[in-house]
């Protein structure tokens, strides 16, 4: 591997310990651990893969060039094109080949996340599109076209990635792809907390293409170097969700520790984030932890939802936004989320263990009536899209209903405001058909019971008295 990519955190940690700088060595320990975890892939696997791919392509071209007696200049130019293509496809770009000004390179590395990886995407796929245009001009002029390596990669990328995705979904679920996204974000056969099919994201450029198509602005923003967004959040003293990073009234050392915790959380590697998400979703420890380390991570939430659900959440966010909240409010919300999720899963033992844990921390009320009011477990049975739809203004509900199929309208009309229900026949033909079913009693209100959620939660002591740890009473 090019020494340009070497962070040398392990060496710096060892040097610190050897020189007696124990605090410095301890501070570098987490970074050294991350470096060592990535070492087999970055220093052994990727460089050897690049050489292997180059050798296969070079062997083919050398046979072709030898057969026609190509001069050394043509051979050299062809080998350069092959290596540039390998660089683009597999990362660890050789920046010396770009002949960039040192300042430009440093600014690029400091402002863009994985500069070589993203630059390679544009050079290979964008270059493939340009090559197709050039070959089309050749055909128009009556000249013989050629298939460049960039063109071949552009064509083969979706085919190979889609084939892998189709096989994975079949192995996961026993069914082949039913829609386009199944090829690149295959279903796992499980469901998320709202009942939607869970999906995984494969480690290919196709996910970048998809995100550029769906959310170009946000995707470009996400490509910025994380240090820039972290500093911006710290200056504003709130994260992306509006949660306060530090309490300005706390002692200075407490504020400093809160800033350090935020920085450490924000720089957590994607593989660890993915493993954590998998475990939170109930995946088995073995596969759930291992898959993210080879690039197979949980798919973004919006890919697991229907178009109607995505529109509901976008509208809700536009209306409600991310209200600012203190760290204490955030911790309270997190505690509620953990307790409610255990309740929805039917894991009552875990639910009460969480209640006991958070009561000791002081993040939730100790009185049962106050806790019951805060948790609102009856309302917790509803999926997130249903709760969001029910809180939207009348006009938004009408607009959303007008875009729904009869089946979708029959689901959401139960949770619309009374004024909207009264106008259902004027919204759209599909909503009118759903209205007929609604008024004729041919459809029932959707049942979102999950686990033990069917047990009346009004009196927690009565319902689960024998399960409550003494410390939680």
C-alpha positions in Angstrom: 0.0 0.0 0.0 1.2 3.5 -0.8 2.6 5.1 2.3 0.4 8.1 1.5 -2.5 6.2 3.2 -0.5 5.2 6.3 -1.8 6.9 9.4 0.9 5.3 11.6 -1.3 5.5 14.7 0.1 2.2 16.0 3.7 3.4 15.6 2.8 6.7 17.3 1.2 4.8 20.2 4.2 2.5 20.6 6.6 5.5 20.5 4.6 7.2 23.2 4.6 4.2 25.5 8.4 3.6 24.9 9.2 7.2 25.7 7.2 7.0 28.9 4.3 9.1 27.6 1.6 6.9 29.1 -1.3 9.3 28.7 -0.3 9.9 25.1 -0.2 6.2 24.4 -3.6 5.6 26.0 -5.1 8.4 23.9 -3.8 6.8 20.7 -5.0 3.3 21.7 -8.5 3.5 20.1 -7.1 4.9 16.8 -4.4 2.2 16.8 -7.1 -0.4 17.3 -9.1 0.9 14.3 -5.9 1.0 12.2 -5.1 -2.7 13.1 -8.7 -3.8 12.3 -8.4 -2.3 8.8 -4.8 -3.5 8.2 -5.6 -6.9 6.7 -7.9 -5.3 4.1 -6.0 -2.1 3.4 -2.5 -3.4 3.5 -2.9 -6.9 2.2 -6.2 -7.7 0.4 -6.8 -4.5 -1.6 -3.2 -4.1 -3.0 -3.2 -7.7 -4.1 -6.6 -7.5 -5.6 -5.4 -4.5 -7.6 -2.3 -6.3 -8.9 -4.4 -9.3 -9.8 -6.9 -7.4 -11.8 -4.2 -5.4 -13.5 -2.3 -8.6 -14.4 -5.5 -10.2 -16.0 -6.2 -7.2 -18.1 -2.6 -6.6 -19.0 -2.2 -10.3 -20.1 -5.2 -10.0 -22.5 -3.9 -6.7 -23.9 -0.4 -7.9 -24.4 -1.6 -10.9 -26.4 -3.7 -8.6 -28.6 -0.9 -6.0 -29.0 1.8 -8.6 -29.8 -0.5 -10.2 -32.4 -0.6 -6.9 -34.3 3.0 -5.9 -33.6 2.2 -2.7 -31.7 5.1 -0.3 -31.0 6.3 0.2 -27.4 4.6 3.6 -27.2 1.1 2.0 -27.8 1.9 -0.7 -25.3 2.9 1.8 -22.7 -0.2 3.9 -23.2 -2.5 0.9 -23.0 -0.9 -0.3 -19.7 -1.4 3.2 -18.3 -5.1 3.1 -19.2 -5.5 -0.3 -17.6 -3.8 0.9 -14.3 -5.9 4.1 -14.2 -9.0 2.0 -14.6 -7.9 -0.4 -11.8 -7.2 2.7 -9.6 -10.7 4.0 -10.3 -12.5 0.8 -9.6 -10.7 -0.4 -6.4 -9.5 2.7 -4.6 -6.1 3.5 -3.0 -5.6 5.9 -5.8 -2.0 6.7 -6.8 -2.2 10.5 -6.5 1.3 11.0 -8.1 -0.3 9.9 -11.4 -2.6 12.8 -11.3 0.2 15.4 -11.1 -1.9 17.5 -8.7 -0.6 20.6 -7.0 0.3 19.7 -3.4 -2.0 22.3 -2.0 -5.0 21.1 -4.1 -4.4 17.6 -3.0 -4.2 18.5 0.7 -7.4 20.6 0.4 -9.2 17.7 -1.3 -8.1 15.2 1.3 -9.2 17.6 4.1 -12.6 18.5 2.7 -13.9 15.2 1.1 -14.5 11.9 2.7 -12.6 9.1 0.9 -11.3 11.4 -1.9 -9.8 8.6 -4.0 -12.9 6.4 -3.8 -15.3 9.2 -4.8 -12.9 10.5 -7.5 -12.6 7.0 -8.9 -16.4 6.7 -9.2 -16.6 9.9 -11.3 -13.6 9.0 -13.4 -14.6 5.5 -14.2 -18.4 5.8 -14.6 -18.4 9.4 -15.8 -15.5 8.4 -18.2 -17.5 5.5 -19.4 -20.4 7.8 -20.3 -18.0 10.1 -22.2 -16.5 7.1 -24.0 -20.0 5.9 -25.1 -20.5 9.4 -26.6 -17.2 9.3 -28.4 -17.9 5.9 -29.8 -21.3 7.0 -31.0 -19.6 9.8 -32.9 -17.3 7.3 -34.5 -20.2 5.2 -35.7 -21.9 8.3 -37.1 -18.7 9.0 -39.1 -18.6 5.4 -40.4 -15.6 4.5 -38.3 -15.2 1.3 -36.3 -16.0 1.7 -32.6 -14.1 0.1 -29.7 -15.2 -1.0 -26.2 -13.0 0.8 -23.7 -12.4 -0.5 -20.2 -14.4 2.3 -18.7 -17.3 1.4 -21.0 -17.1 -2.2 -20.1 -17.1 -1.5 -16.4 -20.0 0.9 -16.7 -22.1 -1.8 -18.4 -20.9 -4.7 -16.2 -21.3 -2.9 -12.8 -25.1 -3.1 -12.6 -25.2 -6.6 -14.1 -22.7 -8.1 -11.6 -24.0 -6.2 -8.6 -27.6 -7.0 -9.5 -26.8 -10.7 -9.9 -25.1 -10.8 -6.5 -28.1 -9.0 -4.9 -30.6 -11.3 -6.6 -28.7 -14.4 -5.3 -28.5 -13.0 -1.8 -32.2 -12.2 -1.7 -33.1 -15.7 -2.9 -30.8 -17.2 -0.3 -32.3 -15.0 2.4 -36.0 -15.3 1.4 -36.4 -18.1 -1.1 -37.8 -15.5 -3.6 -36.2 -13.7 -6.4 -36.3 -9.9 -6.9 -39.8 -8.4 -7.2 -38.7 -4.8 -7.9 -35.6 -2.9 -9.1 -34.3 -2.1 -5.6 -34.3 -5.8 -4.7 -31.3 -6.3 -7.0 -29.1 -3.8 -5.3 -30.6 -3.7 -1.8 -31.8 -7.3 -1.3 -34.4 -8.2 1.4 -33.3 -10.3 4.3 -36.7 -11.9 5.0 -37.0 -10.0 8.3 -39.0 -6.8 9.0 -38.2 -3.6 10.7 -40.0 -2.2 13.7 -42.8 -0.8 11.5 -43.3 -4.1 9.7 -41.5 -3.2 6.5 -39.1 -5.7 4.8 -35.6 -5.2 6.1 -32.8 -4.8 3.5 -29.0 -4.8 3.3 -26.8 -2.5 1.3 -24.1 -4.1 -0.8 -20.5 -2.7 -1.1 -20.6 -1.5 -4.7 -20.7 1.8 -6.6 -24.4 1.1 -7.3 -25.5 2.4 -3.9 -23.6 5.7 -4.7 -25.4 5.9 -8.0 -28.7 5.3 -6.3 -28.1 8.0 -3.7 -26.9 10.5 -6.2 -30.1 9.9 -8.2 -32.5 10.0 -5.2 -30.9 12.7 -3.0 -28.1 14.5 -4.9 -27.8 17.4 -2.5 -27.7 15.3 0.6 -25.4 12.7 -1.0 -22.8 15.4 -1.9 -23.1 16.9 1.6 -22.4 13.4 3.1 -19.3 13.1 1.0 -17.7 16.0 2.9 -15.0 15.2 5.4 -16.6 14.3 8.7 -14.3 16.7 10.6 -16.0 19.7 8.9 -19.5 18.7 9.9 -18.3 17.8 13.4 -16.8 21.2 13.9 -19.9 22.9 12.5 -22.1 21.0 14.9 -19.8 21.8 17.9 -19.9 25.5 17.0 -23.7 25.4 16.9 -23.8 23.2 20.0 -26.3 20.8 18.5 -26.2 17.7 16.3 -28.1 16.9 13.1 -31.2 16.1 15.1 -31.1 19.3 17.1 -29.9 17.6 20.3 -27.7 19.8 22.6 -24.1 18.5 22.6 -23.1 20.1 25.9 -24.9 22.1 28.6 -23.5 25.6 28.7 -24.3 25.8 32.5 -22.2 22.7 33.3 -18.6 22.9 34.7 -16.0 23.4 31.9 -14.6 19.9 32.4 -18.0 18.3 32.0 -18.6 20.4 28.8 -15.2 19.3 27.5 -16.0 15.6 28.1 -19.4 16.0 26.4 -17.6 17.4 23.3 -15.1 14.5 23.3 -17.9 12.0 23.6 -19.7 13.6 20.6 -16.5 13.6 18.6 -15.8 9.9 19.3 -19.4 8.9 18.5 -19.3 10.9 15.2 -16.0 9.3 14.0 -17.2 5.7 14.7 -16.2 3.5 11.7 -19.1 2.5 9.4 -18.4 -1.2 10.1 -18.9 -0.7 13.8 -22.0 1.4 13.2 -23.5 -1.2 11.0 -22.7 -4.0 13.5 -24.4 -2.0 16.2 -27.5 -1.4 14.1 -27.7 -5.1 13.3 -27.6 -6.1 16.9 -30.2 -3.5 17.8 -32.4 -5.0 15.1 -32.1 -8.4 16.7 -29.6 -10.0 14.3 -27.5 -12.9 15.5 -24.2 -11.8 17.0 -22.1 -13.8 14.5 -23.4 -12.7 11.1 -24.8 -9.4 12.4 -21.4 -8.3 13.5 -19.3 -9.8 10.7 -21.2 -8.7 7.6 -20.6 -4.9 8.1 -16.9 -5.6 8.2 -17.0 -6.8 4.6 -19.2 -3.9 3.6 -22.7 -5.4 3.8 -24.5 -3.0 6.0 -28.2 -2.2 6.9 -29.9 -0.3 4.0 -31.0 3.2 4.7 -34.5 3.4 6.3 -36.1 5.1 3.3 -35.2 2.1 1.1 -37.2 -0.2 3.4 -40.3 2.0 3.3 -43.0 2.4 0.6 -43.2 5.6 -1.4 -46.2 6.7 0.6 -44.4 6.1 3.9 -41.4 8.1 2.7 -43.7 11.0 1.6 -45.4 10.9 5.0 -42.1 11.2 6.9 -40.8 13.9 4.5 -43.9 15.9 5.1 -43.8 15.4 8.8 -40.1 16.5 9.0 -40.9 19.5 6.9 -43.7 20.5 9.2 -42.2 19.6 12.5 -38.4 19.7 11.7 -35.9 18.6 14.3 -36.8 20.6 17.5 -33.9 21.6 19.6 -33.6 19.6 22.8 -31.2 19.3 25.8 -29.0 16.4 26.5 -31.3 15.4 29.3 -34.3 15.4 27.0 -32.3 13.3 24.5 -31.4 10.7 27.1 -35.0 10.6 28.3 -36.2 10.0 24.7 -33.6 7.3 24.3 -34.7 5.6 27.5 -38.3 5.7 26.3 -37.3 4.2 22.9 -35.5 1.3 24.5 -38.4 0.5 26.9 -41.1 0.8 24.3 -39.2 -1.3 21.7 -38.8 -4.1 24.3 -42.5 -3.9 25.0 -43.4 -4.0 21.3 -41.1 -7.1 20.9 -43.0 -8.8 23.7 -39.8 -9.0 25.8 -41.3 -7.9 29.1 -38.3 -9.0 31.2 -36.0 -6.7 29.2 -38.6 -4.0 29.4 -38.6 -4.0 33.2 -34.8 -4.4 33.3 -34.6 -1.2 31.2 -37.1 0.6 33.5 -35.0 -0.4 36.5 -31.8 0.7 34.8 -33.1 4.1 33.7 -34.8 4.8 37.0 -31.4 4.3 38.7 -29.9 6.8 36.3 -32.7 9.2 36.9 -33.7 9.6 33.2 -37.3 8.4 33.7 -39.9 9.0 36.4 -39.9 6.8 39.5 -43.7 7.0 40.1 -45.6 4.4 38.1 -48.5 6.7 37.1 -46.0 9.3 35.7 -44.0 6.5 33.9 -47.2 5.1 32.4 -48.1 8.6 31.1 -44.7 9.1 29.7 -44.4 5.7 27.9 -48.0 5.8 26.5 -47.7 2.1 25.6 -51.1 2.0 23.9 -50.0 4.6 21.4 -46.6 2.8 21.1 -48.3 0.0 19.2 -48.8 2.2 16.2 -46.0 2.2 13.5 -44.1 5.5 13.0 -45.8 6.3 9.6 -49.3 6.0 11.2 -48.3 8.3 14.1 -46.7 10.8 11.8 -49.8 10.8 9.4 -52.2 11.3 12.3 -50.3 14.5 13.5 -50.2 16.2 10.1 -52.6 19.1 9.2 -55.8 18.4 7.3 -54.4 19.7 4.0 -51.4 17.4 4.2 -53.5 14.4 5.0 -55.8 15.1 2.0 -52.8 15.6 -0.3 -51.2 12.3 0.8 -54.4 10.4 0.6 -54.9 11.6 -3.0 -51.7 9.8 -4.0 -52.6 6.5 -2.4 -54.0 3.3 -3.9 -57.3 1.9 -2.6 -55.4 -0.5 -0.4 -53.2 2.3 1.1 -56.1 4.7 1.6 -58.1 1.9 3.4 -55.2 1.7 5.8 -54.6 5.4 6.5 -58.2 6.7 6.4 -58.8 5.3 9.9 -56.2 7.7 11.3 -57.2 10.8 9.4 -58.9 13.8 11.1 -62.7 13.8 11.2 -62.9 16.7 8.7 -60.7 14.7 6.3 -62.9 11.7 6.7 -66.0 13.8 5.9 -64.4 14.9 2.7 -63.0 11.5 1.6 -65.2 11.2 -1.5 -63.9 14.5 -2.9 -60.2 13.7 -2.5 -59.7 11.0 -5.2 -61.4 8.1 -6.8 -59.3 5.6 -4.9 -60.0 7.3 -1.5 -63.7 7.2 -2.5 -63.6 3.5 -3.1 -61.8 3.0 0.2 -64.5 5.2 1.8 -67.2 2.9 0.5 -65.4 -0.1 2.1 -65.0 2.0 5.3 -68.7 3.0 5.6 -70.0 -0.5 4.5 -68.0 -2.1 7.2 -66.1 -4.3 4.7 -62.7 -3.4 6.1 -61.5 -3.4 9.7 -59.2 -1.0 11.5 -55.6 -2.1 11.0 -54.4 -4.2 13.9 -50.8 -3.3 14.8 -50.6 -5.5 17.9 -47.0 -6.6 18.5 -45.8 -9.0 21.1 -47.4 -8.2 24.5 -48.8 -4.9 23.2 -52.4 -6.4 23.4 -52.2 -6.3 27.2 -53.8 -3.1 28.5 -51.0 -0.9 29.7 -53.0 1.5 31.8 -51.9 -0.1 35.1 -48.4 -1.5 34.8 -48.4 -2.9 38.3 -51.6 -4.8 37.8 -50.6 -6.2 34.4 -47.1 -7.3 35.2 -47.0 -7.2 38.9 -45.2 -10.6 39.2 -42.5 -9.6 36.7 -41.5 -6.3 38.2 -38.1 -6.3 40.0 -38.4 -5.0 43.5 -36.1 -2.1 42.7 -38.4 -1.0 39.9 -41.5 -0.6 42.1 
